[in-house]
Amino acid sequence: MIANYKKLKVAILDDYQNVSHRFANWEKLKDKIELRVFNKYIGDKDNLSSILLNYDVLCLMRERTSLPKELVNKLPNLKLVVTSGMWNASVDIDALNKRNIVFCGTDTKIHSTAELAWALIMNSWRGLQTEIQNMKDGKWQTTIGRGLKGNTLGIFGLGKQGKQVANFARAFGMRVIAWSHNLTVEECKTINVEYVKSSDLFKMSDILTIHTRLSERTKGYIDGNRLKLMKKNSVIVNTSRGPIINEQHLINALNDGIISCVALDVYDQEPLPKDHILRKTKNTILTPHIGYVSSEAYEKFFNGYLLAIEAFLDKTVINQIN
């Protein structure tokens, strides 16, 4: 597979924090690969195919840079793609398969996103961001926080992340309800969560937290009509994918006081442009897609890249995604 190459040309994309060498020992492969790490986002470049033209291997960090069919077919040397984690909706797997390009994933740690979701829940519900800023500005007590106990947490998507958040909520004495397209009453009963229909998820939730995957069914599912079902003092937390919420409808709901606050870690466009309207919208708590950004997860991701490349060099495949 690599007989025509003295060294594999490897690109690691979107290492914003420049930690590729911190979390993996690339010196092990220095005689077998030529490595370049891209620290800036280049997924919006018109000449992206020219930038990546000569690479044999692309290492993708989650869905920061997409790999659609159009791009795949403009990369004649591409032989191996490795994504962090074992799922990446932004990669056209069919296009890779048609060209016999190997597609692999890495091990991961799933706890950090659920932990961030809970931190955002507590921050938004208690008004912590305002009071932290008050102390820096020389002010004292301008908000009245709210307690979580006895309030209702609605979970949209009860997979691994949603179940972790449900456990956190029960520990704080909250009522936990859930709904998603494939969720069943029986599944909810096994983990002591109350199944509700879609409309009731929005009507009943004091805090709505999103943990479903982005798909054709979920894209834009939370729109203006569903937002209007929610309580005026309710909060939405999204650590899943930005487009699950209709962005403009959300901004309108915040400006019109339909909901009280939103805490977002994910956006329609990432990185979020410096002049994006969400940065100026009131009653928002914004973090830069750091749900999976933890030292534990990064160790799995970057070592996973290296292990997949080592296996490829040995003419084997690990963690293949079909």
C-alpha positions in Angstrom: 0.0 0.0 0.0 2.9 2.4 0.6 5.6 0.9 -1.6 5.8 4.0 -3.8 6.4 6.3 -0.9 9.6 6.6 1.1 7.6 8.2 3.9 3.8 8.6 4.4 2.8 12.3 4.3 0.5 12.8 7.3 -1.6 15.8 8.2 -3.2 16.4 11.6 -6.0 19.0 11.1 -7.4 21.5 13.5 -5.1 21.0 16.5 -6.1 24.4 17.8 -4.1 24.1 21.0 -1.0 22.7 19.4 -0.9 19.6 21.6 -0.3 16.8 19.0 3.2 16.2 20.4 2.2 16.6 24.0 -0.3 13.7 23.8 1.5 11.3 21.5 5.1 10.3 20.8 5.4 11.0 17.1 9.2 10.5 17.3 8.4 6.8 17.1 7.5 7.3 13.4 9.9 10.0 12.4 11.7 7.6 10.0 8.4 6.5 8.4 6.2 9.6 8.1 6.4 13.3 7.3 4.1 15.0 9.8 2.5 18.4 9.5 0.2 19.7 12.2 -2.4 22.4 11.2 -3.2 24.6 14.2 -5.5 27.0 12.4 -8.9 26.1 11.0 -8.5 25.6 7.2 -11.8 24.0 6.5 -13.2 27.2 5.1 -10.4 27.7 2.5 -11.5 27.6 -1.1 -8.2 25.9 -1.9 -8.5 23.3 0.8 -8.0 20.5 -1.8 -4.7 22.1 -2.9 -3.5 22.4 0.6 -4.2 18.7 1.3 -3.3 17.5 -2.2 -0.2 15.5 -1.4 -1.1 13.9 1.9 -1.5 10.2 2.2 -3.1 10.3 5.7 -5.5 12.8 7.2 -6.1 12.9 11.0 -9.4 14.6 11.8 -10.4 16.1 15.1 -14.1 15.3 15.5 -16.1 17.3 12.9 -14.0 20.4 12.8 -13.1 20.0 9.1 -15.5 18.1 6.9 -14.5 15.5 4.4 -17.3 15.4 1.8 -17.2 13.4 -1.5 -16.1 16.5 -3.4 -13.0 16.9 -1.3 -12.2 13.2 -1.1 -12.2 12.9 -4.9 -9.7 15.8 -5.2 -7.1 14.1 -3.0 -5.4 11.5 -5.3 -2.8 10.3 -2.7 -5.2 9.8 0.2 -5.0 6.3 1.6 -6.0 6.6 5.3 -8.3 8.8 7.2 -8.3 8.6 11.0 -11.0 10.5 13.0 -11.0 11.0 16.8 -13.7 8.8 18.3 -15.6 6.1 16.4 -18.1 8.3 14.6 -17.9 11.3 12.4 -20.9 12.5 10.5 -18.9 15.0 8.4 -17.0 12.3 6.6 -18.5 10.7 3.4 -17.8 7.1 4.1 -19.2 5.9 0.8 -16.7 8.2 -1.1 -13.8 6.7 1.0 -15.0 3.1 0.3 -15.3 3.7 -3.4 -11.6 4.6 -3.5 -10.6 1.9 -1.0 -9.4 4.5 1.4 -9.1 3.1 4.9 -11.3 4.9 7.5 -10.4 4.4 11.2 -11.3 5.8 14.5 -9.8 6.1 18.0 -10.7 5.2 21.5 -12.4 8.0 23.5 -13.6 9.2 26.9 -17.2 10.1 27.1 -17.6 11.6 30.5 -16.2 15.1 29.7 -19.2 16.3 27.6 -21.7 15.3 30.2 -19.7 17.0 32.8 -19.6 20.2 30.8 -23.3 20.0 30.2 -23.9 19.9 33.9 -21.5 22.8 34.6 -23.5 24.8 32.0 -26.7 23.8 33.7 -25.5 25.0 37.1 -24.0 28.1 35.7 -27.1 29.2 33.8 -29.6 28.3 36.4 -27.7 29.9 39.3 -26.5 33.0 37.5 -22.9 32.3 38.2 -21.5 34.0 35.1 -23.0 37.3 36.0 -21.9 37.2 39.6 -18.3 36.1 38.7 -18.1 39.1 36.3 -19.7 41.3 39.0 -16.8 40.5 41.4 -14.3 41.5 38.7 -16.2 44.7 38.1 -16.3 45.6 41.8 -20.0 44.9 42.1 -21.9 42.8 44.7 -25.0 40.6 44.3 -27.1 41.7 41.4 -28.9 38.4 40.7 -31.0 35.9 42.6 -30.1 32.4 41.9 -32.4 29.4 41.6 -32.0 25.9 43.2 -32.2 22.8 41.1 -33.9 20.5 43.6 -37.5 19.9 42.7 -37.2 21.3 39.2 -37.6 19.3 36.0 -34.7 18.4 33.7 -35.7 17.5 30.2 -33.3 15.4 28.2 -33.5 15.3 24.4 -31.7 12.1 23.6 -31.0 9.5 26.3 -27.8 7.9 25.0 -24.5 7.6 26.9 -24.3 11.4 27.5 -27.9 11.8 28.4 -27.8 8.9 30.9 -24.9 10.5 32.7 -26.6 13.8 32.9 -29.8 12.0 34.2 -27.7 10.6 37.0 -26.3 14.0 37.9 -29.8 15.4 38.0 -31.2 12.8 40.3 -28.3 13.4 42.7 -29.5 17.0 42.9 -33.1 16.0 43.6 -34.5 16.9 40.1 -37.3 15.3 38.3 -35.9 13.8 35.1 -38.0 13.4 31.9 -36.8 12.4 28.4 -37.8 12.1 24.8 -36.2 11.4 21.4 -37.3 9.9 18.2 -36.2 6.3 19.0 -36.6 6.4 22.8 -39.0 3.9 24.4 -40.9 3.8 27.7 -39.2 0.6 28.6 -35.7 2.1 28.1 -36.6 5.0 30.4 -37.9 2.7 33.1 -34.6 0.8 33.3 -32.8 4.0 34.4 -35.6 5.6 36.4 -36.4 8.4 33.9 -39.9 9.4 33.0 -40.8 9.1 29.3 -42.8 11.9 27.8 -44.0 12.9 24.4 -42.2 15.5 22.4 -44.5 18.4 23.1 -44.4 17.7 26.9 -40.6 17.7 26.9 -40.7 21.3 25.9 -43.7 22.3 28.0 -42.6 20.6 31.2 -38.8 21.2 31.2 -37.3 23.9 33.5 -34.0 23.0 31.9 -33.8 21.3 28.6 -30.4 19.7 27.7 -29.7 18.2 24.3 -27.8 14.9 23.8 -29.2 13.6 20.5 -27.2 13.2 17.3 -27.6 15.5 14.4 -29.5 13.9 11.6 -32.1 14.8 9.0 -34.8 14.2 11.7 -33.1 16.4 14.4 -31.7 19.2 12.2 -33.7 22.3 13.1 -36.1 20.2 15.3 -36.0 22.8 18.0 -37.7 25.7 16.2 -39.7 28.7 17.0 -42.9 26.8 17.6 -41.3 24.4 20.0 -39.5 27.2 21.8 -42.9 28.9 22.4 -44.0 25.8 24.3 -41.4 26.3 26.9 -41.7 28.2 30.2 -40.5 31.8 30.2 -38.0 31.1 32.9 -36.6 28.0 31.2 -33.1 27.3 30.1 -31.7 25.4 27.1 -28.3 23.7 27.2 -26.8 22.3 24.0 -23.5 20.4 24.0 -24.5 18.1 21.1 -24.6 19.9 17.7 -25.6 23.4 16.9 -28.0 22.9 14.0 -30.4 20.8 16.2 -31.7 24.3 17.2 -32.8 26.7 14.6 -30.3 29.4 15.3 -32.3 32.5 14.2 -35.4 31.2 16.0 -33.3 30.8 19.2 -32.0 34.3 18.9 -35.5 35.6 18.5 -36.7 33.7 21.5 -34.0 35.1 23.7 -34.6 38.7 22.5 -38.4 38.3 22.9 -38.1 36.7 26.4 -39.7 33.4 25.3 -37.0 31.6 27.3 -34.7 33.0 30.0 -31.3 31.8 28.9 -29.3 29.5 26.7 -25.9 27.8 27.3 -24.2 26.7 24.1 -21.1 24.8 23.4 -21.9 24.0 19.7 -22.9 26.2 16.8 -24.0 26.1 13.2 -20.6 27.5 12.1 -17.5 26.6 13.9 -15.2 28.2 14.9 -17.9 30.8 15.7 -16.9 34.0 13.8 -15.7 36.9 16.0 -18.6 39.1 14.8 -21.3 36.5 15.1 -24.6 37.8 16.4 -24.7 35.1 19.1 -21.7 36.8 20.8 -23.9 39.9 21.2 -27.2 38.2 22.0 -28.4 38.7 25.6 -28.9 35.9 28.1 -26.3 33.6 26.5 -23.5 31.6 28.0 -21.1 30.5 25.2 -18.2 28.1 25.3 -16.0 27.1 22.3 -17.0 23.5 21.7 -15.0 22.1 24.6 -17.3 19.3 25.7 -14.9 16.7 24.5 -11.8 18.8 25.1 -10.1 17.2 28.1 -6.6 15.8 28.7 -8.1 12.3 29.1 -9.9 12.5 25.7 -7.0 14.0 23.9 -4.7 11.3 25.1 -7.0 8.8 23.5 -7.4 10.8 20.3 -3.8 11.6 19.5 -2.4 8.2 20.6 -5.2 6.7 18.5 -4.0 8.6 15.4 -0.5 7.2 16.0 -1.7 3.6 16.6 -3.8 3.7 13.4 -0.9 4.9 11.3 1.4 2.3 12.9 -1.1 -0.4 12.0 -1.4 0.9 8.5 2.3 0.9 8.0 2.3 -2.7 9.2 -0.4 -3.4 6.6 -3.1 -4.0 9.1 -6.2 -2.0 10.2 -7.5 -1.2 13.7 -10.7 0.5 14.8 -12.0 0.5 11.2 -15.3 2.4 10.6 -17.6 1.0 8.0 
